[in-house]
């Protein structure tokens, strides 16, 4: 990966999440774009671990290219794996003519036909190195994929407003859907009868409504990932967890309402 290249956004997100969370480059924005800020963080990372990243290539200046030794060092930190060895002379000889040679000398990370031995971010290499393109086929439920996506945030005020609008729209639609399903399933239920029957009806209505909302949030989470709306993932996950917690603690709701009512009365008396 490097600035200006056709990088895979998910792998850039992994890289940015690593730089921000593990290496404390707080100025990095997790947006899936290999921008100048990401390049600057990569260069600082290369200098921080220059003995492992730059020295094997016979260079001392950072390049901003995320290639064999840079990826190897990242994976060593994440997974405890070793850093692949390199043969600079062979790599330089194999540099593709479309990329060309840099006038200042070889830069770690230039495109070569030796990419089959390049590891991927967050992947152990116990059974041998994986190909550069192999990680593009990783299923979305891989932990490293989900973790990287969850740490993605809007990188501008406009995107933040857009994400809030989309999140609010999803929540409103699901809440309405839950109410509609509750009404349709239990519209014929009587409101009269003994307390046990009424409690059972109320419990069923409650579960129908809120489990519908929970299922909708789960579907919305998968849809947001598929549509690459990374910034919606964490809010939707929090909403899903909160909804399930609300369902599982139903028995305490009346007590909670009583406590809130009591607090309101006390506040009114003081005022």
N, C-alpha and C positions, 0 to 999 in steps of 0.2 A: 504494500500500500504506500501511496505517496500523494502529495498534493498535485492536482491536475490529471491524475490517472482515473481510469474507469473503475473506481473502487466499489466493492460491495457494501452498501449502507449498513447492513447488520454487523459486518466485521469491523467497520469503522466505529459503530456504537460500542462494540466490545472493547475496542482499543481505548476509546474515550472514557468509558466507564472504569477501565483499569487505571488509566492515568489519573483520573479524578479521585477514585475511591482508595486505591492502593498507594499511589505515589504522591497524593495530596496536591496535585496541580489544580487548585480550585478555580482557576480562570478558564478551564476547559469547559465548553458547552457540549453536552451530549445530544447531538443532532443528526448523526449519521453522515456528516459531510467532513471530508478531510480538508479543513480550512487552514489558514495561516496560524491560527491559535493552536490547533492540534499539532501542526508541524513544529511550532516552537516548543511545545511540551515534549514531543518526541525527541527533539534535539537536546533538550535539557536532560531527558532520561538517558540518552546515549552518552552524554558527558558524565552523568552520575555513575554509570557502569561501564566506562570506557574500556577498562581492561578486558571485559568480557565481550563487549559489543564492537568496539572500533579497532583495538589492537590486533585481533586476528586477521584483519584486512590490511594491516600495515599503514593505517591512517590514524590521525589524532583529532581531526575536526569532525563534528557531527554532521550528518547528512540530511536528517529528516525522513529518510527512507525506512520503512518498516519491512525488513527483509529477514534473511536467515538468522543472523546473530541477535538482532533486535527482538524478533519473534521468539527466538530461543530463550533469551533472558526473561521475557515476559512469562513464558510458560514455566521457566524454572521457578519464578516467584510464585506463580499461581499453583503449579502442580508438583514442583520439586523435581522436574525432569532435567536431564542434561542439556547442554547447549550444543547443537550440531557443529561439527568441524567444517572448516571451509578451506578451499584451495584457491586463493586469489588469482594466481596465474591462469589456472584453467577457466575460471569464471570470466576473467577479462577477455580471454581468447574467444569465449563463446558468446560474448555480448552481441545481441541482434543488431544488424546494420541499421534498422529503423530507429533504434534508440541512439546509437552512436556512442563515441567515447567522449567523456567530459574533458575539456582542455586542462582542467585542474587536476586530472587524475581520476582513478576509479572511485566511484561512490557506491558504498554498500547499499544495495537495493535496486540496481539497474536491471531491467528485464533481461533474462537469459533463458536458454533452453534447459537449464538445470533446475527449473522450478519444482520438479517432481519430489524433491527432498525437503521442501520448505514446510515447517510445521504451521499449525494454525493457533490462533489465540485461544488459550484455555483448554487445549487438548493435550493429554499425555501421549507420550510416544513409546509406550511399553513394548509394542509389537512392531516397532519400526516407524519411521517418519511417514506422515500422511501427505498427500499431494496438496498443492496450493488450492486447487479447485474442489477438492473433496469436501471441504467444510461448507461449501455453498449448498450442499444437499442435506445438511444436518436438519432433522425434523425440528419444527418450531418448539416442541415441548422439551428440547434439551435444556437442562438447567442454565447453562451459560448463555444460551440465546434469550431465555426469558428474563434472566437477571439483568442482562445488558439492556434489554428493551424497557424494563421497569424503571430504570434510572434515567430514561429520556425525558427531557423537559422542553417546553416551548422556548425558543431562543429569541423571541421578540414579543413586544406588547400585543401586536396584532394576532400572533399565533396563540398567545395566552387567552385573549378574549374569545378567539375561535374555539379553543379547547373547552373553555368554560361553557360556552353556548352549546356545544355538542354534548357535553356531559349533562348539562341541565335538561336538554331535550330528551336524552335517553332516559333519565330518571323520571321525568314527567310522564313520558309515554308508558313506561313500565308500571308506574303507580296507577295510572288510569286503567291499564290492562288488568292489573290485579284487582281493582275495584269492580270492573266489569265482570270478570270471571267469578268473583265472589257473589255478585248479585245474580248472575245467570244460574249458577249451581244451587244456590240456596234461596231463590226468590219465593219458593212455595213453602219454606219452613215457617212454622208457626212461632209467634212470639209469646205464646202462653203455654203453660205447663209447669211441671215440677222443676225445681232448681237444677237437679242433675241433668235433665234433658236439655234445659236451656243452656247450661254450661257446656254440654257436649256440642250443641249446635254452634255456640259462639266460638268454641275451640276449632271446629271444622272450618268455619268461615275465615277465621284468622289464618289458619294454615294454608287454605286455598289461596288467599290473597298474597301472603308473604312468600310462600314457596314459589308462586308464579313470578314474583318480582326477582327472587334469588335465581331462578332458572333463566330469566331474561337477562340478568346481569352477567351470568356465565356465558350466554350466547353472545352478548355484546362484547365481552372480553375477547372471545375468540375472533369475532368480526373485526374488532379494532386491531388485533394483531395481524390478521390476514390483509387488511387494508392499509397496514403500516401507519396507523394512528397511534404511534408509540406513546405519546403524551397522555392518552386516555387510559392506558393500562393500569397504572398505579391507583388513580382515583376509582376506577371500576372495581379493582381488587379490594380496596378499602371498603367501598360500598357493599360489596358482596359479603365480606367478613362481618360487617356491621349488621347486615340484614339477617344473616344466619344466627348471630349472637342475639338479635332481637327475638327471633323465633324460639330459640332454645331457652330464653329467660322469660317466657310468657307468664309463668306462674308468679313472677315477682313484679309484674307490671302494675297490678292494683296497689301493691304496697308502695311502689315508686310514685304512682299518681297521688296517693294519700300524703306522702312526704312532700311532694311538690306543692300540693294544695295547702298544707300546713305552713310551708315556708312562705307562700304568697300571703297568707293571712297574717303571719307575724310581721312581714315587711309592711303590709298596709297599716297595721296597728302602730308601727314605729313612725311611719310617715304622717 
